[in-house]
Amino acid sequence: MSTPFALALHGGAGTIVRGSMDEGPYREGLLAALAAGQAVLSAGGSALDAVIEAVLSLENCALFNAGHGAVFSADGRHQLDAGVMDGSSLTAGGVTGVRTIRNPILAALEVMRDGRSVLLAAGAAEELARQRGLAMVDPSYFSTPARLAQLHAVQATLGEQALLDHDAAATAADDSGTVGAVARDRDGHLASATSTGGMTNKMPGRVSDSSIVGAGVYANDATCAVSTTGTGEHFIRSCAAYDVHARMHYLRQDLASAASDSIVKSFQAIGGRGGLVAVSRDGELALPFNSPGMYRAWVREGEAAKVAIFAA
């Protein structure tokens, strides 16, 4: 029997200051991505296809730190990561350290479909993308003047320290962060997708949580789908995305409690800052965060779409 769909997405979390930027373009970008995913679900499409479409939209929007508009590493270059997971089969795919794939989330999807590995790095991921006919670009495609100014400002004031996108925004140009989406389709299947340019001034070769199953991306039809955003090392150390599933599966917590406890008791407890979006097998949504703001949007079938940046 067909049941209502649900979709949630994020565009990053961090030190977002009220009144520091024109919120309109960011809200429009989030709603456009939400509409792209919602269109798939409204037509009876899969949760997997919906999260891919939503993240594609965000990767193509220069306001967010994924794809075009990605932040710079310390060496003045870009390296992008992405991950995707299908809750119906527990299959997953990720790419890390890629520089020439126009949409890293599509490469992550191809890794999942290929099935010989879960995570491919750098040149190997780019070769698979070429073989699968994905759009390839010159690395300059990802650059924007605002991101370059942001790198220079961070290096001038903080040296080797890397910053979250929104924290870097307080130092330099206005920007936002890692993107992701979670969905439940009318058949009750779940999926999650996450994509990022990493942290401004990050060490070259750093691997983010976004491409790692259980850290930045997780989906399991038995419980929930999760996508995270924030200090990636803390999401990796706390296995935060999987932690939400574990709390639901083993402790029998509801989604709201499991998501909140994962942020507060696991992630924040070791110094992490950021948030996550999650959807349960019953179509409930949770979007907790412990940073000043998190760009987010969500919709359930039959309800109006909503978008927010700060806490209520």
C-alpha positions in Angstrom: 0.0 0.0 0.0 1.3 3.4 -0.9 2.2 5.7 2.0 3.1 9.4 2.2 6.7 10.4 1.2 9.0 12.7 3.2 12.1 14.6 2.3 14.7 16.8 4.2 17.9 18.4 3.2 20.7 20.6 4.5 23.1 23.1 3.1 25.6 23.2 5.9 25.9 24.2 9.6 28.2 26.5 11.5 28.6 30.0 12.8 25.9 31.7 10.8 25.2 35.2 12.1 21.7 36.7 11.8 21.7 39.7 9.6 25.2 39.0 8.2 23.9 38.1 4.7 20.9 38.3 2.4 19.0 35.1 3.4 16.8 35.2 0.3 19.2 33.5 -2.2 20.0 30.7 0.3 16.4 30.0 1.0 15.7 30.0 -2.7 18.5 27.5 -3.3 17.3 25.2 -0.6 13.7 25.3 -1.8 14.8 24.7 -5.4 16.7 21.6 -4.3 13.7 20.5 -2.2 11.4 20.9 -5.2 13.8 18.8 -7.3 13.6 15.9 -4.9 9.9 16.4 -4.2 9.1 16.1 -7.9 10.7 12.7 -8.0 8.7 11.5 -5.0 5.4 13.0 -6.2 5.8 11.1 -9.4 6.2 7.8 -7.5 10.0 7.7 -7.8 12.4 6.2 -5.4 14.0 7.8 -2.3 17.4 7.1 -3.9 16.5 9.1 -7.0 15.0 11.9 -4.9 18.1 12.5 -2.7 20.4 12.4 -5.8 18.3 15.1 -7.5 18.2 17.2 -4.4 22.0 17.1 -3.9 22.6 17.6 -7.6 20.7 20.9 -7.3 22.8 22.0 -4.4 26.1 20.9 -6.0 25.2 23.2 -9.0 24.4 26.2 -6.7 27.5 28.3 -6.0 26.2 29.3 -2.6 26.9 25.9 -1.1 30.1 24.1 -0.5 29.7 21.2 -2.8 30.5 21.1 -6.6 30.6 24.5 -8.1 31.5 26.9 -5.3 33.5 24.4 -3.2 36.0 25.7 -0.7 39.8 25.6 -1.2 42.3 23.3 0.5 45.5 24.7 2.0 47.3 24.2 -1.3 44.9 26.4 -3.2 43.2 23.5 -4.9 39.8 21.8 -4.6 39.1 18.2 -3.4 35.5 17.0 -3.2 33.9 14.1 -1.4 30.4 12.6 -1.7 28.5 9.5 -0.4 25.2 7.8 -1.0 23.3 4.9 0.6 20.2 3.0 -0.3 18.3 1.8 2.7 16.4 -0.9 0.9 19.6 -2.9 0.0 22.2 -1.4 2.3 24.3 -0.7 -0.7 26.5 2.4 -0.7 29.1 4.3 -2.7 31.5 7.1 -2.0 34.2 9.2 -3.7 36.9 11.2 -2.0 39.6 13.7 -3.1 38.1 14.2 -6.6 39.0 17.3 -8.6 37.5 17.0 -12.1 34.1 15.3 -11.7 31.4 17.9 -12.2 28.9 16.3 -9.8 30.6 14.1 -7.2 27.3 12.7 -6.0 26.8 11.0 -9.4 30.2 9.4 -9.1 29.3 8.1 -5.7 26.2 6.6 -7.2 28.2 4.9 -9.9 30.5 3.5 -7.3 27.5 2.0 -5.5 26.0 0.7 -8.8 29.4 -0.8 -9.8 29.5 -2.8 -6.5 33.1 -3.8 -6.5 33.9 -1.2 -3.8 32.2 1.2 -1.4 34.7 4.1 -1.4 37.0 5.1 -4.3 39.7 7.8 -4.0 41.1 10.5 -6.3 42.3 9.2 -9.7 40.5 5.8 -9.4 37.2 7.6 -8.8 37.7 9.9 -11.7 38.6 7.1 -14.0 35.4 5.3 -13.1 33.5 8.5 -13.7 35.0 8.8 -17.2 34.2 5.2 -18.0 30.5 5.8 -16.9 30.2 8.9 -19.1 29.9 11.4 -16.3 30.6 15.1 -17.0 34.2 16.0 -16.4 35.4 19.6 -15.9 38.6 21.6 -15.5 39.3 22.1 -11.7 38.7 25.9 -12.2 35.0 25.1 -12.6 34.6 24.7 -8.9 36.3 28.0 -8.1 34.6 31.3 -7.2 36.2 34.6 -6.3 34.4 34.5 -2.9 35.9 31.1 -2.0 39.4 32.3 -3.0 39.1 35.4 -0.9 37.9 33.2 2.0 41.0 31.0 1.8 43.3 34.0 1.7 41.6 35.6 4.7 41.7 32.4 6.8 45.4 31.8 5.9 46.3 35.4 6.8 44.6 35.3 10.2 44.8 31.6 11.3 47.7 30.1 9.4 47.3 26.4 9.0 44.0 26.1 10.9 41.1 24.8 8.9 37.6 26.1 9.4 34.0 25.1 8.8 32.4 27.0 5.9 30.2 29.2 8.1 33.0 29.8 10.6 35.2 30.8 7.6 32.4 33.0 6.4 32.7 35.1 9.6 36.3 35.6 8.7 35.8 36.3 5.0 33.2 36.1 2.3 29.6 35.0 3.0 29.1 31.3 2.2 27.5 28.1 3.4 28.4 24.4 3.6 28.3 20.7 3.0 25.0 19.5 1.5 22.9 16.5 1.9 19.4 15.0 1.7 17.4 12.1 3.1 14.1 10.7 1.8 11.4 8.2 2.4 9.4 7.2 -0.7 5.8 6.0 -1.0 7.0 2.4 -0.9 8.6 3.0 2.5 12.2 2.9 1.2 14.8 5.2 2.6 18.0 6.8 1.1 20.6 9.4 2.0 23.2 11.4 0.1 25.9 13.9 1.2 28.4 16.0 -0.8 31.1 18.5 0.3 34.1 20.5 -0.7 35.5 20.0 2.9 36.8 22.7 5.2 38.4 25.9 4.1 42.3 25.6 4.4 42.0 21.9 5.1 45.1 19.7 4.8 45.5 18.3 1.3 44.4 14.6 1.2 42.0 15.0 4.1 39.0 12.6 3.9 35.7 14.0 5.1 32.9 12.2 6.8 30.6 12.9 3.8 31.9 9.9 1.9 32.0 7.5 4.9 29.1 5.2 5.6 28.0 5.5 9.2 29.7 8.9 9.7 28.3 11.4 7.2 25.8 9.2 5.4 23.6 6.2 6.4 20.3 4.6 5.4 18.5 1.5 6.6 14.9 0.8 5.8 14.5 -0.8 9.3 15.1 2.5 11.0 16.2 5.8 9.4 18.2 7.7 6.8 20.8 10.3 8.0 23.0 13.0 6.4 25.3 15.1 8.6 27.1 18.4 8.3 29.7 20.1 10.5 33.1 19.1 11.9 33.7 16.0 10.0 36.4 14.5 12.2 33.9 14.4 15.1 31.3 12.8 12.9 33.8 10.1 12.0 34.9 9.5 15.6 31.3 9.3 16.9 29.9 7.3 13.9 27.1 9.8 14.2 24.9 8.8 11.3 25.0 5.1 12.3 24.6 6.1 15.9 21.1 7.4 15.1 20.2 4.0 13.6 21.8 2.2 16.6 19.8 4.2 19.1 16.6 3.4 17.3 17.4 -0.3 16.7 18.9 -1.2 20.0 17.5 1.3 22.5 14.1 1.5 20.7 14.2 5.3 20.7 12.0 7.3 18.3 13.7 9.3 15.6 13.6 12.7 17.4 15.2 11.3 20.5 17.8 9.2 18.7 18.9 12.1 16.4 19.0 14.6 19.3 20.9 12.2 21.6 23.4 11.4 18.8 24.2 15.1 18.4 24.4 15.9 22.1 25.6 12.6 23.8 27.9 11.3 21.1 29.0 14.1 18.7 28.9 17.2 20.9 30.4 15.2 23.8 33.7 14.9 22.0 33.7 18.5 20.8 31.7 18.3 17.6 29.7 21.2 16.1 27.1 20.9 13.4 23.9 19.0 12.8 22.1 16.4 10.8 18.9 15.7 8.9 17.1 12.4 9.3 13.9 10.6 8.3 12.4 7.5 9.8 10.8 4.5 8.2 7.5 6.0 9.3 8.2 9.3 7.6 9.0 11.3 10.7 11.7 14.0 10.3 14.4 15.3 12.6 16.8 18.2 12.0 18.8 18.8 15.2 22.0 20.9 15.4 24.2 22.5 18.1 25.7 25.3 16.0 24.3 28.8 15.7 22.6 27.8 12.5 22.0 25.1 9.9 20.6 25.7 6.4 17.7 23.2 6.0 14.4 22.5 4.2 11.9 19.8 4.5 8.5 18.6 3.3 6.0 15.7 3.9 3.5 14.7 1.4 0.3 16.8 1.8 2.1 19.5 3.8 3.7 22.8 2.8 7.4 22.9 2.2 9.4 24.6 5.0 12.8 26.2 5.1 14.9 27.6 8.0 18.4 28.7 8.9 18.3 29.5 12.6 16.7 27.8 15.6 13.0 28.6 16.1 
